[in-house]
Amino acid sequence: NSVSRYSEVMTKGDLVVTPSRFLADYLKLNYGIAEGKIRVIPNAVDTERFDPDNLDQAFIAEKRREWGIKDGDRVTMAIGRITPVKGLEGLIRDFSTLTSGRETASPLKLVIVGGADRHHLKYLESLKALAKDVRPETGDVIFAGGQEKIPECISIADEIVSANTTKPETFGLSVIEAYAMNKPVRAKHFGGVAEVMEAVEKAGKPTLREAVLSLYGQDLQAAHTLAAYREAVGI
C-alpha cells in the first residue's frame, strides 16, 4: 500500500526531478512516469568544504598519528555507514590478499570511516573479528568510527573505494566528494555511481576537481532547479 501511494503521488506531479538517469529509468519502468515529466538534475558537491586547499591540517596530523599512518604508507579508504550492503567483508578479504607477501617498505592501510547504529553493532564486531582473523602481513585495517571532518579524512587517502557490489546507488555523492578532493575512486560501475564516473571521465578536464566543478557545482544545480520550478509553474 505504501508503495502504491508513493507511486500515485509521484505520477501526479507536473515534473519529477531525479539526481540521475539511472533513477529516472527506474521510475519510468516501475512507476510508469512519462519521460516528458522527468528532469534529471544531479546532486551538487559542496566545493568550498571539499577543497584540498581549505583543510584543518592539525586534525589531519592528529588522525595520521591516531591511525598509525606514516610517510610512504599507501592508504585505501572506505567511507559510509557500517551496514552489510556496503560490502565491507569482501573489501577486508581483498585487502588481506593484496597485502600478502608485499614488501614491508611501503605498508598498506585500509581505513574504514563510518559508524554503526545500534542495529549493526554486532555486524561491526564481526568485521573487526574478520580483520583480525585474516591478519594482513604488511598492512593494517583501521576502524576509524564516525568522523565529522570527512574532507580531511579523504585527504589522507591515496584512493577512495566503494565496496558495494549488490545494491546500486541512485547517485554517487561520495564519489564526487572524493573527486572534488582530487582523489581517485575505485567502485563497481553500476547505478548512479557509474553515471558519475563516466561523466567525469568524459569531461576531459586536467584534474578530477575541475571536472566535478564543471558538472556538479552548486551554482549549476541551483540554476537547473530554478529552471524546473519555473517550468512547473509556467513562468
N, C-alpha and C positions, 0 to 999 in steps of 0.2 A: 504493500500500500504506500509506504513512504517513497519508494522508487517511482511509482506511477504518479504520485502527487508532484514530485520533483520534476518529472518529465512534463507534466501539464503546465507547471509554472514556466519552465524554460521555453516551451513552444509558443506561449502566449506573448512573449516579448517581441518588440519590433526588431530588435537586434540582439544577438547573442555574442558576447565578447569572450574569446578564449586566448590563452597565452601561447598556444602552439597549433600548428597544422595537425599534429598528431591528435590533440584533443578535439579539434574541430571535426576531423574524420570520425572519431569515436562517437561524438554527439549525433552526427548525421546517421551513422549506422545503427546506433542503439536507441535513439530518441526521435528519429525521423525529422530532425530540424533541417529545413531547406538551406542549401548553400548560400542563397541570396540573403539570408538573415545573419550569416556568420561574419564576424570581423576578427581577424587574428591580430592581437596586439601583444607582443612579448612582454614579459616582466622586465623591469629595469633593475640595474645594479646601482647601489649607492657608490658612485665613483669617488666621492670625497672620503668616505670611510674606508673603502677598499682601494687604497692608494699606497703603493710601496714607498713613496716619499713622505708619508704622513703617518708614522707609526711610533708607538711608545717603545723606545729602544731599551729602557730599563726593564720593562715587562718581558721583552724578548730575551734579554740576557738572563733574567731570573728563570724563565721557563727552560732555557737551554741547560742551565745548571740543574734544575729540578729533574729534568728528563734525562740527564746524563749525556747530552749531545755535545760532542767535541768537534773542533775544526777538522774537516775531512770526512766526517761521517756523512753517509747518504741517508736522507730521511724521506720515507714514504708516509703520507698522512691520509687517514680517513676521517671525515667529519660528518657527524649526524647523530641522531638518537640511536641508542643501543636497542635494536629490535631485530628479530630473525630475518626480516625482509632485506636488511642491509647486506646480507651475505658475508658477515664477518668471519664465520667459521672457515669458509673457503679461503678468504684472504689470509688468515693466520696460517693455515696449512700451506698455501702457496708461498708465503713469506719464508716459512721454515725450509721448504725445498730450495728456494732461491739462495738462501744463505748457507746451505750445507756445502761444506768444502771450500768456501771462499777464503781468500787471504785475509788475515786479520788486520792488515794495514789500513783498510777502509771499511770499517764495520757498517752494516745496515741497521737502520732503526725503523720500526713500524710504530707510528704514534696514532692511537685511536682517540680522537677528541669527541666527546659526547657523553651525556649522562643517561642513566636508565631510570624510568619511572618505577613505581612500586610493583607494577605487574611484570617487570622484566629484570628484577634484581637477581633472581636465580639464573636467568639466562646470562647476565653479565658475569656471574661467578663461574658459570660453565665455560665461558670464553677465556677467563683468566686461568682456569684449570687446563684448558686446551693449550694455551700459550706456554704454560709451564711444562706440559707433557711433551710437546713436540721439541722443545728446547733447541732453538736455532743455535748453530755452532758459533757463528760470528755475527750475530745480530740480537737485537732486543725488541720485544713487544712491550710498548708502554701504553697503559690505560690512563689517559690524561684527565678523564672526567669532563664535566661540563665546563666550558670556558666562556667568559664574556667577550674577550678581545680576539675574535676569530681572525681578523686581518693579520694581527701579529702572529697568531699561530700558523697561519698559511705561509707567512714569510719565512718561517723556519724550515719549511718542507722543500725538498727538491722536486717532488711531484705530489699531486693530489690524486687519490684513487677512489672511484666509486665501485664497490664490490657487488652492488645489486645486479643480479642477473635473472631475476624472476618476475618482478613487477615493474613495468616501465613507468617512469616519472612523467607527469604531464608537462613539466618544463624542467630545464636544467639550471636552476638558480645557483646552486653550489658550484656548478661548472663556470658560469660567467663571473662569479665572485673570485674563483681561483684565477681565471684568465685576466681579470682586472688587476690582479697582483703579478701578472706575467709568469704564472706557474702552469706548467703542462698538466693535463688531466688524462688519466687512464680510466676508461669506463667502457662498458658494453654499449655498442651502438644500437640502441633501440629507444622508442618513445621520444619524449621531448628532449632528452639528453643528446640523442643522435642529431636531432634537428639543430640544436645549438652548436654542437661541434662542427657539423658540416657548414653551417653559416659562417662561423669564424674562419674556417679554413678557406672558404671561397671569397672572403672579404679581401684577401690579398694585401693585408696591411703589414708593415715591418715588424710589429710586435703584437702579442696577444691582447695587450691592454688597448692598443689603438683600434684593433678590430672590435673589441667589446664597446668602446666608446662610440664607434660609428653605428653599431647595431642595437645596443641595449642601454643607451644613455637615458637619464630621467627626463630630459627635455623632449627627446624624441617620443618616449612613451606618453608623456603628457599631451603632446600635440596630436598624436593619433587618437588618444582617448577623448579629447575635446571634440575632435572631428566626428567621432562616433556619436557622441552625445548630441551634437548639432544635427547630425543626420537623423537621429531618432526622433527629435522634436520638430524637425522640418525647418531649421534655421538656415 
